[in-house]
Amino acid sequence: MPSRAPWLRLLSVPLAVMSALAPAAAATPPAANPDLSTVAERSGFQRTGRYAEVGELAAAFQARWPERVAVRSFGTTPEGRPMHVLVVTATGAFEPEEARRRNLPVVLVQGGIHAGESDGKDAGFLALRDVLEGKAAPGALDRLVWLFVPVFNVDGHERFGRWNRPNQRGPEEMGWRTTAQNFNLNRDYVKADSPEMRAMLRLVQEWDPLATVDLHATDGAQFEHDISFQVEPLHAGDAALREVGRAWRDGVAADLAEAGSLPLVFYPEFVVEDDPASGFEDGVAPPRFSHGYFLLRNRLGMLVETHSWKPYPERVRATRNAVVSVLEHLARDGAKWRRTASEADARAARLPGREEPLAWKATDEARTVEFRGYAYTRTPSEVSGALMTRYDETTPQVWRLPLRDHVVPALSATAPRAGYLVPPAWVDFVRPTLDAHGVSYRRLDQAWPAAPVQVFRSESPDFAARPVEGRQRLTVQGEWKPESRDIGAGALYVPAGQPLARLVLALLEPQAPDSLAAWGGFNNAFERKEYMEPYVAEEVARQMLDADPALREEFRQRLASDPGFAADPDARLDFFYRRHPAWDERYGLYPVLRLDQPPPER
């Protein structure tokens, strides 16, 4: 994932290093079987193929190994392109029902969610051929089902150009980061705005992968490490699955180290951008990201990031090795881990009434790590005027840097004892998102008068000044309080006691970082739409002061204690309006309610 100012890094790339890339790539031998080789291989990893190659290769693999490879289309992009997935197994379980019947672990490996980062596509096909030919992960396909999506962001892949990744060393041309509708798919896992993400979530619902591996290329500083791994659950999610996540991450990293890589088990982004001395901070990604999302489903998610300053052949080789290692570990331990995941489903269904973290943060507690970097200087740039780091790749150095990786909850909520209630007016907005994720709910066929609910109010909503992913994000402050409200027929009851309980909280708790509320889905409910004219408010205020001595004293004390209030005519009139029957009692009312008892079934 690119840094905020990647073009600055170009100034520090030595020309000798750039010119050396082509001969290094050309030294890579072509594939032995030309029918199953990629454009990347045939070009010495100087180029990557267009999307048509994915369909052609998928068909060729299926023709060569029809008993082990089945090609499916799981969606169509806004520009009309098919989204391909290869189902790879030696068990004959080419349908999800058969995989479930046989209790086979399913691993989903996806490339090209950021389509300019083509490492996963080319490496995945290399790994696929090696596994099918028995050169890698022997016997793995007898014990699992591998779903391989070479390119997730298909339309972005076909926005092809030389400078689509200016901070990346190879290939010569590549796709674009976002979709044809300009969605960043690795921000869309929860809100699911894009057709591509809705197609992916259908695939996830159908197959229920135990593990999902998201293949990327990162950038930023220049250093020797070539690949990093982040896994969840590890800091967050189900406690037993955290142990699985750590074992999986550490096992894959160890395999890559044995293969000659310099792997990291945290994302190598400096705490202060462009300043190596500031060190690193580990954490839990919010669920808009792939590896932050799957922990909410009680499943494993792995983010793989090769370092984009490494030449393309090196990045593809490291990614290929990562895919092979993932398959080996899932083949060996997947059945056991699948049982742990099923037990985590049962534990999640018992979350009602318990406190559950919604967001996480690293504390100031740090440990020192040795990091393989290069000599560098920090001097003002003659171009931008900013302080800039320049690296000398001819002089490796071991940096001793702080790593803050003690992660604690930053925000928590107590799961409702029963669940959430979506009033009829908001069902058409909320239900498609629940369906996209496979969240269970039921419809209330009759009205529920005077329902005992909890409501959340926020009369000072903070609307973001700029849009994100086409939405105006919202931050609200408040707390849940008991009320009695009339609920109409057609409302939706979403029980908290279900395997996807953590995902239910992430969607419906208004303060969760990627909730429907946080992504602006309910902004209209937090906009004030009715007003009292000043001349009316003046008369109303006098009547209220004359009729209520306690209110008169409260007003007097507020004037004496709050100079800002005393100097603001609108605030003074609003003081009375908010206490008058004309005030809109729904203003600031979050449209989703909580329940401590299920609604009646009738």
Summary of the structure (lengths in Angstrom):
residues: 602
radius of gyration: 27.4
end to end distance: 50.9
largest distance: 94.5
contacts: 2048
relative contact order: 0.10
helix: 36%
strand: 23%
